């Protein structure tokens, strides 16, 4: 992820301890949803750097209904926030409502929070509306001195949003995860490498690629990695990539093949 600017680090170091106290007190008093929205709005301003009057919209109207908060950059909505009372646990039905809001407006990001617990979800706007949890955190556990936590919060900050860093992080997580790695382990290049290294361990050992692939799929990789929806999707993406690479190799070979020698014309017998 991107390095966090010094000015943002200083802001996080100052504001996070302050709001930890605010949130802890609010939880003890079990404040209602409206008051929780007020605290979250202040957090968006003082921690994440948004202008309360120009870039944070309360009760954002979406086709006859409302979402608690929306973050704007110019005329574009960057992400929606659905806020629940600080004493409530975040549930799927809360998220479903927010995702429906986002899908109607073509918004890719939804934040579900009760002030303490934060969930950041990516909304897919393809044929079927879907969402995937990108990351979550407990604000009371956040340490402003830890660089990895600074980077995570920076994704939601104004300067991070302006650079589309959360989209870059999403693409990274789509590639670097257990499902993709599990699918890669079953590809021909990896299986061939394992086969070659096994032969080095003991001279004369006989093992074929199918046997290695079977061992990997049935005894090395957890079944959920291959049989879950995420695993199947990762396998499709990896297979697609392998085919693209194979086509590129074939195209490259054709391009570097020796050109056929020109056939000399027979000038003694011209065509009439």
C-alpha positions as CSV (number, residue, x, y, z in Angstrom):
1,X,0.0,0.0,0.0
2,X,0.9,3.6,-0.4
3,X,3.0,5.5,2.1
4,X,0.9,7.7,4.4
5,X,1.8,11.4,4.2
6,X,3.3,12.9,7.3
7,X,0.4,15.3,7.8
8,X,-2.0,12.4,7.8
9,X,0.1,10.5,10.3
10,X,0.1,13.5,12.6
11,X,-3.7,13.8,12.3
12,X,-4.2,10.2,13.1
13,X,-1.9,10.3,16.1
14,X,-3.8,13.2,17.5
15,X,-7.4,12.2,16.7
16,X,-7.5,8.5,17.3
17,X,-6.7,8.6,21.1
18,X,-9.3,11.4,21.4
19,X,-12.1,9.4,19.7
20,X,-11.2,6.3,21.6
21,X,-12.3,8.1,24.7
22,X,-15.4,9.5,23.0
23,X,-16.5,6.1,21.8
24,X,-15.8,4.4,25.1
25,X,-17.9,6.9,26.9
26,X,-20.7,6.7,24.3
27,X,-20.8,2.9,24.6
28,X,-21.1,3.2,28.4
29,X,-24.0,5.6,28.0
30,X,-25.5,3.4,25.2
31,X,-26.3,6.3,23.0
32,X,-28.9,6.1,20.2
33,X,-28.3,5.9,16.4
34,X,-28.7,9.6,15.8
35,X,-26.0,10.5,18.3
36,X,-23.8,7.8,16.9
37,X,-24.1,9.4,13.5
38,X,-23.0,12.7,15.0
39,X,-19.8,11.0,16.4
40,X,-19.1,9.2,13.1
41,X,-19.5,12.5,11.2
42,X,-16.9,14.2,13.5
43,X,-14.6,11.2,12.9
44,X,-14.9,11.6,9.2
45,X,-13.9,15.2,9.6
46,X,-11.1,15.0,12.2
47,X,-9.7,11.6,11.4
48,X,-10.3,11.1,7.7
49,X,-10.0,14.7,6.7
50,X,-13.3,15.4,4.9
51,X,-15.0,18.8,5.0
52,X,-18.1,18.5,7.1
53,X,-20.0,21.0,5.1
54,X,-18.9,20.2,1.5
55,X,-17.9,16.6,1.4
56,X,-20.1,14.8,4.0
57,X,-23.8,14.5,3.3
58,X,-26.3,13.4,6.0
59,X,-29.3,11.4,5.1
60,X,-28.3,11.0,1.5
61,X,-31.5,10.4,-0.6
62,X,-31.6,7.4,-2.9
63,X,-34.7,6.7,-4.8
64,X,-37.2,7.6,-2.1
65,X,-35.1,6.3,0.8
66,X,-32.1,7.5,2.8
67,X,-28.6,6.4,3.7
68,X,-27.1,7.8,6.9
69,X,-24.0,9.4,5.4
70,X,-22.3,9.8,2.0
71,X,-18.8,11.0,1.2
72,X,-18.6,13.2,-1.9
73,X,-15.7,14.3,-4.1
74,X,-17.0,17.0,-6.3
75,X,-20.3,15.6,-7.7
76,X,-19.2,12.0,-7.3
77,X,-20.2,9.8,-4.3
78,X,-17.1,7.9,-3.2
79,X,-18.7,5.7,-0.5
80,X,-21.8,5.4,1.6
81,X,-22.0,4.9,5.3
82,X,-24.7,3.1,7.1
83,X,-24.5,3.9,10.8
84,X,-26.1,1.9,13.6
85,X,-26.4,2.7,17.3
86,X,-23.1,2.1,19.1
87,X,-24.6,-0.7,21.3
88,X,-25.8,-2.7,18.3
89,X,-23.8,-5.5,16.7
90,X,-23.4,-5.2,12.9
91,X,-25.6,-7.7,11.1
92,X,-26.1,-8.9,7.5
93,X,-29.5,-7.3,7.2
94,X,-27.9,-3.9,8.0
95,X,-25.4,-4.5,5.2
96,X,-28.1,-5.7,2.8
97,X,-29.9,-2.4,3.1
98,X,-26.7,-0.4,2.5
99,X,-25.6,-2.5,-0.5
100,X,-29.0,-2.0,-2.1
101,X,-28.6,1.7,-1.6
102,X,-25.2,1.6,-3.3
103,X,-26.3,-0.6,-6.2
104,X,-29.1,1.8,-7.1
105,X,-26.6,4.7,-7.4
106,X,-23.7,2.7,-9.0
107,X,-21.5,3.3,-5.9
108,X,-18.8,0.7,-5.4
109,X,-18.0,1.1,-1.7
110,X,-20.1,0.8,1.5
111,X,-19.0,1.3,5.1
112,X,-21.1,-0.3,7.8
113,X,-20.3,1.0,11.3
114,X,-21.5,1.5,14.8
115,X,-18.7,3.9,15.5
116,X,-16.5,1.2,17.1
117,X,-16.7,-1.6,14.6
118,X,-16.1,-0.7,10.9
119,X,-16.7,-3.0,7.9
120,X,-15.7,-1.9,4.4
121,X,-17.5,-3.7,1.6
122,X,-17.0,-3.7,-2.2
123,X,-20.3,-3.7,-4.1
124,X,-20.3,-5.6,-7.4
125,X,-22.6,-4.0,-10.0
126,X,-22.5,-6.8,-12.6
127,X,-25.6,-8.9,-13.5
128,X,-26.2,-9.8,-9.9
129,X,-25.7,-7.3,-7.0
130,X,-23.1,-8.8,-4.7
131,X,-20.8,-7.5,-2.0
132,X,-17.5,-8.7,-0.5
133,X,-15.9,-7.6,2.8
134,X,-12.5,-6.0,2.0
135,X,-11.4,-5.3,5.5
136,X,-12.8,-4.5,9.0
137,X,-11.4,-3.1,12.2
138,X,-12.3,-2.3,15.8
139,X,-11.5,1.3,16.3
140,X,-10.8,0.9,20.0
141,X,-8.0,-1.5,19.1
142,X,-6.4,0.8,16.5
143,X,-2.8,1.9,17.2
144,X,-1.9,5.2,15.4
145,X,1.8,4.3,15.7
146,X,1.6,1.1,13.7
147,X,2.3,1.7,10.0
148,X,0.0,-1.1,8.8
149,X,-3.0,0.4,10.6
150,X,-2.1,3.9,9.4
151,X,-2.2,2.5,5.8
152,X,-5.5,0.8,6.4
153,X,-7.2,4.0,7.7
154,X,-5.6,6.1,4.9
155,X,-7.6,4.1,2.4
156,X,-10.7,5.9,3.7
157,X,-9.1,9.3,4.1
158,X,-9.7,12.1,1.7
159,X,-6.2,12.0,0.2
160,X,-6.4,8.2,-0.1
161,X,-9.8,8.4,-1.8
162,X,-8.6,11.1,-4.2
163,X,-5.9,8.6,-5.3
164,X,-8.3,5.7,-5.6
165,X,-6.0,3.7,-3.2
166,X,-8.9,1.6,-2.0
167,X,-9.5,0.3,-5.6
168,X,-5.8,-0.6,-5.9
169,X,-5.9,-2.4,-2.6
170,X,-9.0,-4.3,-3.7
171,X,-7.2,-5.4,-6.9
172,X,-4.2,-6.5,-4.8
173,X,-6.4,-8.5,-2.5
174,X,-8.2,-10.1,-5.4
175,X,-4.9,-11.5,-6.6
176,X,-3.0,-12.1,-3.4
177,X,-5.2,-14.5,-1.4
178,X,-5.5,-18.1,-0.5
179,X,-8.0,-18.9,-3.2
180,X,-5.8,-17.6,-6.0
181,X,-2.7,-19.3,-4.6
182,X,-4.6,-22.5,-4.2
183,X,-5.6,-22.3,-7.9
184,X,-2.0,-21.5,-9.0
185,X,-0.7,-24.6,-7.2
186,X,-2.6,-26.8,-9.6
187,X,-1.4,-25.1,-12.8
188,X,1.0,-26.9,-15.1
189,X,4.1,-24.7,-14.4
190,X,3.8,-25.4,-10.6
191,X,3.1,-29.1,-11.0
192,X,6.0,-29.5,-13.4
193,X,8.3,-27.7,-11.0
194,X,7.2,-30.0,-8.1
195,X,7.8,-33.0,-10.4
196,X,11.2,-31.8,-11.3
197,X,12.2,-31.1,-7.7
198,X,10.9,-34.5,-6.6
199,X,13.2,-36.2,-9.2
200,X,16.1,-34.3,-7.7
201,X,15.4,-35.7,-4.2
202,X,15.9,-39.2,-5.4
203,X,17.4,-40.4,-8.6
204,X,15.2,-42.6,-10.7
205,X,12.0,-41.7,-9.0
206,X,9.0,-42.0,-11.3
207,X,6.1,-39.7,-10.8
208,X,3.8,-38.1,-13.3
209,X,2.0,-34.7,-13.3
210,X,-1.5,-36.1,-12.8
211,X,-0.4,-37.9,-9.6
212,X,1.2,-34.7,-8.2
213,X,-1.9,-32.7,-9.1
214,X,-4.1,-35.2,-7.4
215,X,-2.0,-35.1,-4.2
216,X,-2.1,-31.3,-4.2
217,X,-5.8,-31.1,-4.7
218,X,-6.8,-33.8,-2.3
219,X,-4.2,-33.8,0.5
220,X,-2.4,-30.5,0.4
221,X,-5.0,-27.8,-0.3
222,X,-8.0,-27.5,2.0
223,X,-11.2,-28.5,0.2
224,X,-12.9,-25.2,0.9
225,X,-10.2,-23.4,-1.2
226,X,-11.2,-25.4,-4.3
227,X,-14.9,-26.0,-3.8
228,X,-16.1,-22.6,-2.4
229,X,-17.5,-20.0,-4.7
230,X,-14.4,-17.9,-4.1
231,X,-12.2,-20.8,-5.0
232,X,-14.1,-21.7,-8.2
233,X,-13.9,-18.0,-9.2
234,X,-10.2,-17.9,-8.6
235,X,-9.7,-21.1,-10.6
236,X,-11.6,-19.5,-13.5
237,X,-9.4,-16.4,-13.4
238,X,-6.2,-18.5,-13.2
239,X,-7.2,-20.7,-16.1
240,X,-8.1,-17.6,-18.1
241,X,-4.6,-16.2,-17.3
242,X,-2.9,-19.4,-18.3
243,X,-4.7,-19.5,-21.6
244,X,-3.8,-15.8,-22.3
245,X,-0.1,-16.5,-21.6
246,X,-0.2,-19.6,-23.8
247,X,-1.7,-17.6,-26.7
248,X,0.9,-14.9,-26.2
249,X,3.7,-17.5,-26.4
250,X,2.3,-19.0,-29.6
251,X,2.0,-15.6,-31.1
252,X,5.5,-14.7,-30.1
253,X,6.9,-17.9,-31.7
254,X,5.1,-17.2,-34.9
255,X,6.5,-13.7,-35.0
256,X,10.1,-14.9,-34.6
257,X,9.8,-17.8,-37.0
258,X,12.3,-17.8,-40.0
259,X,10.6,-16.2,-43.0
260,X,10.3,-18.4,-46.1
261,X,12.9,-17.8,-48.8
262,X,11.6,-15.9,-51.8
263,X,11.1,-18.2,-54.9
264,X,13.0,-16.8,-57.8
265,X,10.9,-15.9,-60.9
266,X,11.4,-17.9,-64.0
267,X,11.9,-15.2,-66.6
268,X,12.5,-17.8,-69.4
269,X,8.9,-18.9,-69.4
270,X,6.7,-15.8,-68.8
271,X,2.9,-16.3,-68.5
272,X,1.1,-15.3,-71.7
